[in-house]
Amino acid sequence: MFRNGGLGRHFFILNLMVLLRIENLFIEILFNIPTQQ
């Protein structure tokens, strides 16, 4: 059941979700700093 293909795919999806969250944080920071000043 736990072959390298399935495990790798699951890990890839987790990495993608983390990257999207980091990207959202960067966008929030970039857009919030100019409006606060």
PDB file of N, CA, C and O in Angstrom:
ATOM      1  N   MET A   1       0.829  -1.197   0.000  1.00  0.00           N
ATOM      2  CA  MET A   1       0.000   0.000   0.000  1.00  0.00           C
ATOM      3  C   MET A   1       0.874   1.261   0.000  1.00  0.00           C
ATOM      4  O   MET A   1       0.621   2.206  -0.748  1.00  0.00           O
ATOM      5  N   PHE A   2       1.908   1.257   0.854  1.00  0.00           N
ATOM      6  CA  PHE A   2       2.776   2.437   0.955  1.00  0.00           C
ATOM      7  C   PHE A   2       3.975   2.286   0.040  1.00  0.00           C
ATOM      8  O   PHE A   2       5.064   1.913   0.476  1.00  0.00           O
ATOM      9  N   ARG A   3       3.763   2.579  -1.229  1.00  0.00           N
ATOM     10  CA  ARG A   3       4.877   2.557  -2.175  1.00  0.00           C
ATOM     11  C   ARG A   3       5.456   3.958  -2.301  1.00  0.00           C
ATOM     12  O   ARG A   3       4.836   4.941  -1.894  1.00  0.00           O
ATOM     13  N   ASN A   4       6.646   4.033  -2.867  1.00  0.00           N
ATOM     14  CA  ASN A   4       7.307   5.338  -2.994  1.00  0.00           C
ATOM     15  C   ASN A   4       6.475   6.325  -3.813  1.00  0.00           C
ATOM     16  O   ASN A   4       6.478   7.524  -3.535  1.00  0.00           O
ATOM     17  N   GLY A   5       5.759   5.818  -4.827  1.00  0.00           N
ATOM     18  CA  GLY A   5       4.950   6.699  -5.679  1.00  0.00           C
ATOM     19  C   GLY A   5       3.847   7.387  -4.885  1.00  0.00           C
ATOM     20  O   GLY A   5       3.707   8.608  -4.955  1.00  0.00           O
ATOM     21  N   GLY A   6       3.058   6.616  -4.125  1.00  0.00           N
ATOM     22  CA  GLY A   6       1.946   7.192  -3.361  1.00  0.00           C
ATOM     23  C   GLY A   6       2.437   8.124  -2.280  1.00  0.00           C
ATOM     24  O   GLY A   6       1.888   9.208  -2.083  1.00  0.00           O
ATOM     25  N   LEU A   7       3.485   7.697  -1.573  1.00  0.00           N
ATOM     26  CA  LEU A   7       4.027   8.511  -0.477  1.00  0.00           C
ATOM     27  C   LEU A   7       4.595   9.815  -1.036  1.00  0.00           C
ATOM     28  O   LEU A   7       4.390  10.884  -0.462  1.00  0.00           O
ATOM     29  N   GLY A   8       5.304   9.720  -2.148  1.00  0.00           N
ATOM     30  CA  GLY A   8       5.881  10.917  -2.767  1.00  0.00           C
ATOM     31  C   GLY A   8       4.796  11.887  -3.200  1.00  0.00           C
ATOM     32  O   GLY A   8       4.945  13.101  -3.059  1.00  0.00           O
ATOM     33  N   ARG A   9       3.700  11.347  -3.728  1.00  0.00           N
ATOM     34  CA  ARG A   9       2.604  12.196  -4.187  1.00  0.00           C
ATOM     35  C   ARG A   9       1.982  12.935  -3.003  1.00  0.00           C
ATOM     36  O   ARG A   9       1.697  14.129  -3.089  1.00  0.00           O
ATOM     37  N   HIS A  10       1.774  12.215  -1.897  1.00  0.00           N
ATOM     38  CA  HIS A  10       1.184  12.818  -0.695  1.00  0.00           C
ATOM     39  C   HIS A  10       2.099  13.915  -0.164  1.00  0.00           C
ATOM     40  O   HIS A  10       1.639  14.992   0.214  1.00  0.00           O
ATOM     41  N   PHE A  11       3.404  13.630  -0.138  1.00  0.00           N
ATOM     42  CA  PHE A  11       4.380  14.610   0.363  1.00  0.00           C
ATOM     43  C   PHE A  11       4.403  15.840  -0.532  1.00  0.00           C
ATOM     44  O   PHE A  11       4.530  16.965  -0.050  1.00  0.00           O
ATOM     45  N   PHE A  12       4.278  15.619  -1.855  1.00  0.00           N
ATOM     46  CA  PHE A  12       4.275  16.718  -2.817  1.00  0.00           C
ATOM     47  C   PHE A  12       3.076  17.628  -2.579  1.00  0.00           C
ATOM     48  O   PHE A  12       3.203  18.851  -2.638  1.00  0.00           O
ATOM     49  N   ILE A  13       1.914  17.036  -2.311  1.00  0.00           N
ATOM     50  CA  ILE A  13       0.702  17.821  -2.052  1.00  0.00           C
ATOM     51  C   ILE A  13       0.878  18.640  -0.775  1.00  0.00           C
ATOM     52  O   ILE A  13       0.496  19.809  -0.726  1.00  0.00           O
ATOM     53  N   LEU A  14       1.459  18.022   0.262  1.00  0.00           N
ATOM     54  CA  LEU A  14       1.693  18.753   1.516  1.00  0.00           C
ATOM     55  C   LEU A  14       2.633  19.926   1.272  1.00  0.00           C
ATOM     56  O   LEU A  14       2.388  21.030   1.758  1.00  0.00           O
ATOM     57  N   ASN A  15       3.708  19.695   0.522  1.00  0.00           N
ATOM     58  CA  ASN A  15       4.655  20.772   0.211  1.00  0.00           C
ATOM     59  C   ASN A  15       3.971  21.885  -0.560  1.00  0.00           C
ATOM     60  O   ASN A  15       4.234  23.063  -0.320  1.00  0.00           O
ATOM     61  N   LEU A  16       3.085  21.515  -1.494  1.00  0.00           N
ATOM     62  CA  LEU A  16       2.372  22.504  -2.299  1.00  0.00           C
ATOM     63  C   LEU A  16       1.492  23.375  -1.403  1.00  0.00           C
ATOM     64  O   LEU A  16       1.443  24.593  -1.572  1.00  0.00           O
ATOM     65  N   MET A  17       0.798  22.748  -0.451  1.00  0.00           N
ATOM     66  CA  MET A  17      -0.074  23.496   0.461  1.00  0.00           C
ATOM     67  C   MET A  17       0.743  24.460   1.312  1.00  0.00           C
ATOM     68  O   MET A  17       0.343  25.606   1.519  1.00  0.00           O
ATOM     69  N   VAL A  18       1.902  23.988   1.809  1.00  0.00           N
ATOM     70  CA  VAL A  18       2.766  24.844   2.628  1.00  0.00           C
ATOM     71  C   VAL A  18       3.280  26.021   1.799  1.00  0.00           C
ATOM     72  O   VAL A  18       3.309  27.155   2.276  1.00  0.00           O
ATOM     73  N   LEU A  19       3.687  25.746   0.554  1.00  0.00           N
ATOM     74  CA  LEU A  19       4.195  26.816  -0.310  1.00  0.00           C
ATOM     75  C   LEU A  19       3.106  27.842  -0.587  1.00  0.00           C
ATOM     76  O   LEU A  19       3.379  29.042  -0.616  1.00  0.00           O
ATOM     77  N   LEU A  20       1.869  27.380  -0.793  1.00  0.00           N
ATOM     78  CA  LEU A  20       0.766  28.313  -1.048  1.00  0.00           C
ATOM     79  C   LEU A  20       0.514  29.182   0.172  1.00  0.00           C
ATOM     80  O   LEU A  20       0.229  30.371   0.036  1.00  0.00           O
ATOM     81  N   ARG A  21       0.616  28.598   1.374  1.00  0.00           N
ATOM     82  CA  ARG A  21       0.408  29.378   2.598  1.00  0.00           C
ATOM     83  C   ARG A  21       1.489  30.434   2.754  1.00  0.00           C
ATOM     84  O   ARG A  21       1.205  31.572   3.128  1.00  0.00           O
ATOM     85  N   ILE A  22       2.738  30.055   2.466  1.00  0.00           N
ATOM     86  CA  ILE A  22       3.858  31.005   2.569  1.00  0.00           C
ATOM     87  C   ILE A  22       3.671  32.125   1.549  1.00  0.00           C
ATOM     88  O   ILE A  22       3.929  33.292   1.843  1.00  0.00           O
ATOM     89  N   GLU A  23       3.217  31.759   0.338  1.00  0.00           N
ATOM     90  CA  GLU A  23       2.991  32.758  -0.707  1.00  0.00           C
ATOM     91  C   GLU A  23       1.906  33.735  -0.263  1.00  0.00           C
ATOM     92  O   GLU A  23       2.033  34.941  -0.474  1.00  0.00           O
ATOM     93  N   ASN A  24       0.838  33.219   0.351  1.00  0.00           N
ATOM     94  CA  ASN A  24      -0.234  34.084   0.844  1.00  0.00           C
ATOM     95  C   ASN A  24       0.288  35.022   1.924  1.00  0.00           C
ATOM     96  O   ASN A  24      -0.085  36.194   1.959  1.00  0.00           O
ATOM     97  N   LEU A  25       1.148  34.515   2.807  1.00  0.00           N
ATOM     98  CA  LEU A  25       1.724  35.359   3.861  1.00  0.00           C
ATOM     99  C   LEU A  25       2.559  36.478   3.249  1.00  0.00           C
ATOM    100  O   LEU A  25       2.467  37.628   3.678  1.00  0.00           O
ATOM    101  N   PHE A  26       3.379  36.145   2.241  1.00  0.00           N
ATOM    102  CA  PHE A  26       4.206  37.159   1.592  1.00  0.00           C
ATOM    103  C   PHE A  26       3.344  38.219   0.932  1.00  0.00           C
ATOM    104  O   PHE A  26       3.644  39.409   1.020  1.00  0.00           O
ATOM    105  N   ILE A  27       2.256  37.789   0.262  1.00  0.00           N
ATOM    106  CA  ILE A  27       1.359  38.740  -0.408  1.00  0.00           C
ATOM    107  C   ILE A  27       0.713  39.647   0.634  1.00  0.00           C
ATOM    108  O   ILE A  27       0.604  40.855   0.423  1.00  0.00           O
ATOM    109  N   GLU A  28       0.282  39.070   1.761  1.00  0.00           N
ATOM    110  CA  GLU A  28      -0.330  39.874   2.825  1.00  0.00           C
ATOM    111  C   GLU A  28       0.660  40.904   3.352  1.00  0.00           C
ATOM    112  O   GLU A  28       0.320  42.075   3.519  1.00  0.00           O
ATOM    113  N   ILE A  29       1.888  40.460   3.613  1.00  0.00           N
ATOM    114  CA  ILE A  29       2.915  41.367   4.143  1.00  0.00           C
ATOM    115  C   ILE A  29       3.201  42.483   3.131  1.00  0.00           C
ATOM    116  O   ILE A  29       3.271  43.656   3.498  1.00  0.00           O
ATOM    117  N   LEU A  30       3.367  42.111   1.858  1.00  0.00           N
ATOM    118  CA  LEU A  30       3.704  43.105   0.832  1.00  0.00           C
ATOM    119  C   LEU A  30       2.592  44.132   0.669  1.00  0.00           C
ATOM    120  O   LEU A  30       2.865  45.312   0.451  1.00  0.00           O
ATOM    121  N   PHE A  31       1.324  43.685   0.775  1.00  0.00           N
ATOM    122  CA  PHE A  31       0.219  44.618   0.563  1.00  0.00           C
ATOM    123  C   PHE A  31      -0.173  45.360   1.834  1.00  0.00           C
ATOM    124  O   PHE A  31      -0.755  46.442   1.757  1.00  0.00           O
ATOM    125  N   ASN A  32       0.136  44.797   3.008  1.00  0.00           N
ATOM    126  CA  ASN A  32      -0.256  45.441   4.259  1.00  0.00           C
ATOM    127  C   ASN A  32       0.731  46.516   4.694  1.00  0.00           C
ATOM    128  O   ASN A  32       0.321  47.524   5.270  1.00  0.00           O
ATOM    129  N   ILE A  33       2.020  46.327   4.432  1.00  0.00           N
ATOM    130  CA  ILE A  33       3.030  47.300   4.880  1.00  0.00           C
ATOM    131  C   ILE A  33       2.815  48.676   4.220  1.00  0.00           C
ATOM    132  O   ILE A  33       2.859  49.680   4.931  1.00  0.00           O
ATOM    133  N   PRO A  34       2.585  48.773   2.892  1.00  0.00           N
ATOM    134  CA  PRO A  34       2.392  50.098   2.293  1.00  0.00           C
ATOM    135  C   PRO A  34       1.137  50.804   2.820  1.00  0.00           C
ATOM    136  O   PRO A  34       1.134  52.028   2.952  1.00  0.00           O
ATOM    137  N   THR A  35       0.077  50.056   3.123  1.00  0.00           N
ATOM    138  CA  THR A  35      -1.155  50.701   3.580  1.00  0.00           C
ATOM    139  C   THR A  35      -1.025  51.174   5.024  1.00  0.00           C
ATOM    140  O   THR A  35      -1.680  52.140   5.417  1.00  0.00           O
ATOM    141  N   GLN A  36      -0.184  50.504   5.825  1.00  0.00           N
ATOM    142  CA  GLN A  36      -0.037  50.887   7.233  1.00  0.00           C
ATOM    143  C   GLN A  36       0.813  52.151   7.386  1.00  0.00           C
ATOM    144  O   GLN A  36       0.628  52.912   8.336  1.00  0.00           O
ATOM    145  N   GLN A  37       1.746  52.375   6.450  1.00  0.00           N
ATOM    146  CA  GLN A  37       2.641  53.526   6.591  1.00  0.00           C
ATOM    147  C   GLN A  37       1.895  54.833   6.321  1.00  0.00           C
ATOM    148  O   GLN A  37       2.489  55.909   6.393  1.00  0.00           O
TER     149      GLN A  37
END
